[in-house]
Amino acid sequence: MPTSDANIQTEAASRYLQQLCKHWSHKFAVEFTPERGRIPFDEARVCLLEASDGALKLRIEAGDDATLERTQETVINHLKRFAFREDLGAVAWTRAS
């Protein structure tokens, strides 16, 4: 299953994690705490989130490469909308082995 990771430097990591999870909790069986979140978009697509001091870590698992890339874009677009007060810069995704 294709997987990618991103590490975003921000002091508001926990706030953004909770906003993303709450946003999608109306459509999906989302689970989250202030430190960790899990957004299961469907059986073959999930986003895992982890907030720490100064960083928000994201991991996306998908059924194929095209779905992985679309999900990466979707998650980052939503994150940047929530983080409009700060410039998160370009988000670099790294393929997990």
N, C-alpha and C positions, 0 to 999 in steps of 0.2 A: 504494500500500500504506500503510495507516494506521501512523503511527509516533509514539511518545511518548518523552520523556526525563525523567529524575528525577536530581537531584543531592542526595545525602545526606551531611550533614556528620558525619564520624566519624573518629577516629584509627585505627580498626581496619579501614579500607577493604580492604586487601589480604587480611587474614584472612577477612573476610566474603565477598569475591570467591571465594577458594579454597574456602571451605565450601560456597557455593552451587554452584559448578562440580563439586566432588567429589560432592555430594549427587545431582545429576542425571546424573553420568557413568555411573551404572549402567544408565540407561535410554536415554541419548542420546549421540551422538558429540560430546561436549564437548571443547573445546580451551581451555587456559588457561595463563597464566604468573602470577606474583604481581601483575603490573600490568594484564593484560588477559584477558578471558574471552569465550567464545562458546558459548551454549547453544542448539542448534537443536532446538526441541521437535518440529517437523515441517517439511515443505517450505514452509509459508506462515507460520511463526511462529518467531521467534528473539529471544534476549535477548543483548545485547552489554554487557559490563561493563568499566569502567576504574577502577582504583584509583590515587589520587594522595595526596600528603600532605594528610590532613584531609578527604578526600571520596571517596565512591564514586559514580560516574556510571553510570546504567543507561539503556539504549535498548532499546525493544521494538518490533519490527516484526511486524505480523500481517496476515492476509488481509482482515479486516473489523473494524469498530468494536467489535462485541460480543466478538470473540475478543481484541482488544487489551485491553479492559477486564478480562476474566477473567484474562488473563496477567499484567497489572499487579498484580492482587490476589494471585494465586498467588505471584509472585516476592516481593512485599513481605511477605506472611504468612510465607514461609519465612525471609526475611531477619530479620524481627523475632523469630522463634524462635531463630535463631542469635545475635542481639544482645540476648538477654534481660537482660544485665547493664547495659545502657545504654538510655536513652530516646531513640529516634531521632525521636520526634515524628511529626507528620502528614507524610506524603510527598506532595509536590505533583508531579503529572505534567504536563508541557507537551507539547502536540501539536507535532510537528515539521512544518515546511512543505516 
